[in-house]
């Protein structure tokens, strides 16, 4: 759940980002993963919920499969499925080491399914320009359709592998984590359980405070240094005042080493805000390159730059030092492009989803947050004129979340089971996550020092004990699901639906 440009006063933070680079893995991790999965395509139906003739169109949906560790269909060995996010599925596979590392223990088959309208899973003959051309074509881009895609593909794959009795566990992080949880709820006959990491499943209107996202970002930096928090909070007005002065933009360009193609106050604030938000999200205890090359505990490093006494009272020098941690930790950048709208990982479809069903109120700014409190109710304003759409904040609550708009605890306790919700409290999205156990089998794992789906990353020797313990707990729970499934399978009076005999009462 990312965004290449954030304007905290004007738009919602979104999941996709353009300034993204795949995680740099160890040689052993790369060898374990990329050299062993095969890329395949499944002929997927365009519309699962309509009998209109156009609904019969199909497209090629990409998925990655790794059978290195699989115990085989004859042994009813499990299948681990990643419910793909808003982008290139290879990028998510490269950043989900937990599945690769646990597969040998479970003798699991690994499958990563790409979300429709992202990466190479593009309807309309694979033509992105056509697929993204208007509301009629983009109308088929929804999480509900994506969930039906996953169910259809998984069922077909199991049949082709003669693995109909093999238990399926779904995994996902961020938006993919939301999909994993929803998949378990909507298709319990397909998946026996779900690990939903950093999934803001409650981050919708009337469920989560619109202030929570920015408040958590602010708290992360304030927890490192009160001065750091103060400098950032007061910087926005200084930027705006400077931009209004004669040659003020030139001063800002020089202070922040902005490339000469474009600059204005809003763009600079977006650029800085993006760095603060993404650093808070990826405040991992070990070095990473998920969004950008970063050191361990990058929030701490940003605050060290801001608190550096050698910069004196020069606010812009302090902010530049902090931004360098996110944008130029490798030290190779000579200037910064504020007008970069590239999309190397095929994430552009999120704008549509954010306008239609995934309307997530994260634009509120309390007095304690970094950004000035905003007036007005932006959720009722058209987010974009391109598609002539108005935000619909109730779309997910009424159509997808199966009643969670009203009382998630009561609803999920009534009919849900076998879901792990992991959240790290340093992750801004955790404000919309499930932070308390709902039942014995719908479990919340909360890590005070955790960041965005840190549990799904490849492990390292430097991982702190709390993170190791989180993963051990997740493995133990998943093991329980699978053991219970095998127990139930062994005690059924039938094995195949077409040949079963009714029990005598």
N, C-alpha and C positions, 0 to 999 in steps of 0.2 A: 504494500500500500504506500505508494510513493508518488512524488510529483517533481517534475523538472523545474517548474516555476511556481513559487508560492507567493500570493499576495494576501496577507493575513487580514487585510481590511476589505478585500474585494472578492476572493474566490475561495472555494473549499480546497483544503489539501487533498490531493488524490493519490492513488497508489502508484501509477506509472512514473518512471523517471527517464529522462534522456541521457543524463550524465552517469551512465551505468557501465561497469566493467565486470566480467565474470570473476568470481572468487578465484584467487590464485591458490591452488592447492599444492600439497606436497607431491613429490613424484610418485610416491606409493599410492596416494589417494587417486591421482589421475590414472595410474595404471589399473587400479581396481575398478574405476568407473568407466571412463570414456572409451577405453579399448575393448570393453566387454559388452556394452549395450548395443543393440541393433535398432536401427530406425525403420519403422514400419508405418503403413497407412491403412486406415479402415474407411470403407465407404459408408459415410454417415448421412442420415436423412436430415434435410434442412429444418423441417418443422415436425416436432413430435406430437403436437397437440391440435392439429387442424387437418381436415380432409379436403381442403381446397386444393385443386390440382397443382398449384405452384409448390405446395408443401411436399410433394413427392420428389422434388429436386434433391440431389445429393451433393456431397463434397468430400474431399479426402482429408481425413483427420489424422494427424501425425501422433504417433506414440513411440516411446522408447522402451525396450524390453531387455532385461538382463537375467539370464537363467544360470549364471555361474554357480550359484549356491543352492538352486532349487532341488528339493528332495523328490520331485516328480509327482505326476498325477496319481500313480499307483499307490503312493503313500499319503495321498490327500494332503500334501505339503501346502503351506499357506501361500497366498499371493498378496504382496504389499503393493498398493496402488497409490500414486501421488495424484491428487486432483489438481490439475494444472491451473496456474494463476493467469494473470493478464499479461502474457508475453511469451517469448520463445521458450519452449519447454526445456531445451538444453540448458538454458541459463538456470532454471530452477533445479534441474538434476545436478548441476555442478555445485549447488549450494544446499544440498540436502544429504549430507554425509551420514546422518543418523540412520537412514534406511539402508545404505550400503554397509555400514558397520554392524548393524543388527541382523542383516539377512543371513549370514553364516550360522548364527545361533539358532534361528528359526527354520533354516533351510528354505528360505522364502524366494519366490520368483518376484522380481522387481519390475514394475510397470509405471511409466510416467506418461500421463495423457495430456496432450496439449488442448487448451481451451479454444473453442471455436472463435473465429475472427482474430486470432492472434498467431504470431509466428508464421508457420507455413500451413496452418489449418484454416485456410481462407475459402469460404463459399464462393459461388459464382465463377467457377473455373479457376480458382486460385488468383483471381484478379482483384487486388486490394482496392484499386480505384473504383471498380464497380461495387464491390462489397461495402465500401464506406461512402458511397455516393449520395445516399439520401435516407430518409427515415423509413422508407418501405423496405430497403435492403437491410439496414441496420436494425430493423425491428426484430430480426431473428437473433440478435446478440443479446442474450440475457442469461443470468445464472440458472434460471429454471431450465432453459433449453440445454445449457451446459451439463447440468446434473443428469438430464435424460440421455445426453450423449455418453456420459461415463457409464451409466447403467447398461445401455445398449452395447457398448464396446466390451465391457467386462463380461457380460453374459455370453456374447458371441465368442470371445477369446477362450473362455472356459470350456465352451462346447467344442471348439476346434482342438483344444489341447486334451480333450476327454478328461477334464478336470472339474466337472460340475460339483463335486463334493469338497473341493479345496476351499477352505475359508479365506475370505478377503478382508483385509484391514486397510482402511484408507488413511492417508496422511496428507497434511497440507499446512502451509504457513501463511499468515496474513490473510488476504482474500482467499487463497487456496485453503486455509484453515477453516474459513467460514463455509466454503464449499464442502469440505470433508465432514463437518458437523451436520450440515443440512443433508448431505448424502446419506449419512447413517439414519437420520430421522425420516427421510422420504423413501429410502430404498433399503429398509432393514433386512429384506430377503436377499440382498446382494452383498452387503458388507456386514460383518459381525461386530465391527467397532471402528472408531475413528480417533485419531490423534489430531486435534485442532490446535495448532500452535499460534499464539499471538493473533487470534481471530477476533476482531471487534464485532462480534455477532450482535451486540446490544447497542452499537454506535448509530442509533437511528432516533428520529424525532420522538420526544416524550419518553425516551428510555434512558438516555445518557445526557448529561449536561453538556451544552456546546462549549463550555469553558474548560472541560477536562483535558483536551488535547494540548492546548497551549499552556495550561497551568502545569502540566507534567513536564513539558519542555523547559519551562522556566524553573521549576523545582530542581531538575537535574543539574542545571548550571549553578543555581543558588546553593545547592548542597556542597558544591566544591569551593565556592567563594562568594561572599556577599558583595564584594567589590566587582567581581565578574558580572554578577547579576545586575548591579546598578549601572555599569558601563553600557551593557547591551540595552537595557531598558531606556536609558536616556539618549541612545545613539540615533534613534529614528528621527527625532525632531531636529537634531543637529544636521543630519543628512538633508532633510527637507529645507531647512533654513539656508544651508550652504548652496543648495541647488538653485535657490531663488536669487542669489546674489550674482552680480556681474562676474563672469568668468568662474562662477561657482562649480559648474559642471566640469570645467577643465581641472579645477582643484581636486574634485572627486575622482576624476579619471587618473590623475597622477597619484593620488593617495592610495588607490586600490589597484593600480596597474591594469586598468581596463583597456582592452583593445580599442582601436580608434574607429571601429565601425559603428558603434552605437552606445549611448548612455543616457539615462534619465534617472530621476530619484526613485521612481517606482521599480524600475528594473534592478537598480542597485540594492534596494531593500529586499526584493524578491531573492536575489542572488545570495545575500547574507542570511536571510531567513531560511532558505533552503539548506544552507550549511549547518545552521543551528538545529533545525528539525531533524535532518538526516543523521547528524552526529549523535543526537539524543537517541534516535531509534537504534543506531548501531554502536551503542556504547558498550562494546564487547570487552571481555577481560583479556583478550589476546588480539594480536594484530589481525586485520581483515582487509579484504578488497571486494566486499559485496557491492557497495555502491561507489566506493572510491578508496584508493589505498589509505589506510588509517592505522595509527598505532593502537596499542592496547589502551583502554580507557581514554578515548579521544576527547570526551568532555573535559576531563581533568587537564589534558594537554592544551585545549583551547583556553581554558581559564588561566593556565600558566602564561600563555601568550598575552592575554589581556592584563594580567597582573604584573607583567614584566616591568620592573622599575626603570629600565633604560628607555622606555617610551614616554616617560614623564606623564604629562597631562594630555598627550596627543591621542584623542579618542579614535581617530581614523587609523592611526598606526597600530593601536591595540586591536581594532576590529580586523585590520588587514592581517595581522599576525594570527588571529584566530581563524580567519577564513582560509589561510594557507594550510592549516592543519587538515582541512577537509579537501580543498581543491588542489593543493600542491605539496602534499606530504613527500612525494618523490622528488620534488625540487626541479622538475623539468619544464614547468610552465613559465613562459616569458611575459604573457599578458592573459587577461581573462575575458572571454567572449560572453557578454550578457544577452546576446541575441541567438544563442545556440538552441535550435529547436529540432535537432537531429533525433532520430528514433531508431538506434541500431538494433534494438531487441524487439521491434514490432509491438509496441505497447499502446499505440495511438487509440485503440478502440475504447480505452477506459473513459475518455471524455463522454462517449455516448452512455455508458453504464452509469456514470456519475450524474448524468442529466435525467436518467429515467428511473431505475430501481434502486441504485446504490447511493441514495442521497444521505450523506453522513454529516451531521452538524458538527463541524470542527472549527468553525470560524469565530467562535466567541472569544473575547479577550477581557478577562476580569482585571481589576485594578492591580492584582498581584502578578499578572502575566507580563511578558515583555512588551506587549503591543497595546496601544491605546484602546480603551473600550470602544466598541462600535455601536452605533445606533441603527435602528431599522431592522427589518426581518428579511434577510437576503434569501431565505429558503423559498419565499413566494415570488421572487423575481426570476424572470427567464434567465437561465444560465447561458444560453447561447441562442442567437437568432438564426443560426445556420439551419437548424432542423425545426424551427418554429415550435419549440418545446417549452413547457413550464415544469419546474421541479415538482416531483410527486413524492413527498417524504413518506407517504404511507404505503408505497408500492411493495416493499419487501415485507413490511409488517403484516399486510393483509394477504399477500399472495404466496410468500415464500417461507416466512419464519414460523408458519403454522401456529400462530397465536401468541408468539412471544411478545408482541406489542403490548399485551395486557398483563401477563404474569408468567414470566419464563419459568420460574421455579415450579409453580403448580402444573403448568402445561407439560414441561419436560419430565417432571417426576411422575406424571400420569402415564405417559406413553413412551418416553425415551429411555435409552440405556446404552452402556458401553461407549462413553465419550470421555476423552481426556481433554480438558481445556488448560493449556499452559499459558501463563502470562508473566512477563517480567515487568516489575513496577517502574523501571526506568524507561520503558517503552511508552511513548505518548498514546499509542492505540490501546494500552491496557485499560484506560478509563472506560472503554466500551466492551471490555471482556468479561467473561464469567470468572469471578474471583472467589467464589465459595462453592463448596460441594452442594450439588442439588439432590443427589441420592447416593446410594452405595456404589452405583456403577456409572454415575455421571460426576466425574471428579475434577476439581479445580486444583492445579498445581501452581503455586504462586512463588516467584523468586524475587525477593526484595531488590537484589542487585542485577536482575536479568534485563536484557534488552530484546529487541524484536526477533522472534523465533530463534533465539540463541541455542535452544536445545536441539534444533535440527541441523546445525552446522557440523562439519567434520570436527571430531574431537582432537585435542592436542595434549601433550604432556603438561602444558602450563595451565590447563583448565582448572579453575578453583574447585574445591571440594563440593560446594553447593551445586555447581553445574553437573558434576559427576553424579551426585546424589539424585538430581532431577532425572537424568537419563536412566539411572538404575530403577527408579520408581516407575517410569514409563514402561520400561522393558518388563518389569514384574507384572504390571497391570495387563499389558498385551498378552503376556504368557498365560495369565489367568483366563482371558477371553478365549484363547485358542484351546486351552485345556478343557474348558467348559464345553466348547463346541465339539471336541472329539468325544467327550463323555456323553453328550446328548446324542451324537451321531451313532455311537455304539449301542445305545439303548432304545433307538427308534425301532418300531415294529416294521418299518419299511425303509428302503434306501432310495428308490426311484419313484417319483410321483406316478408314473404310468403303470407301475406294477404293485402298488401298495395294497395291503388287505386291511380292512377296518378291524380294529380291536373289538373284542367281545366285552361288553360291560356286564 
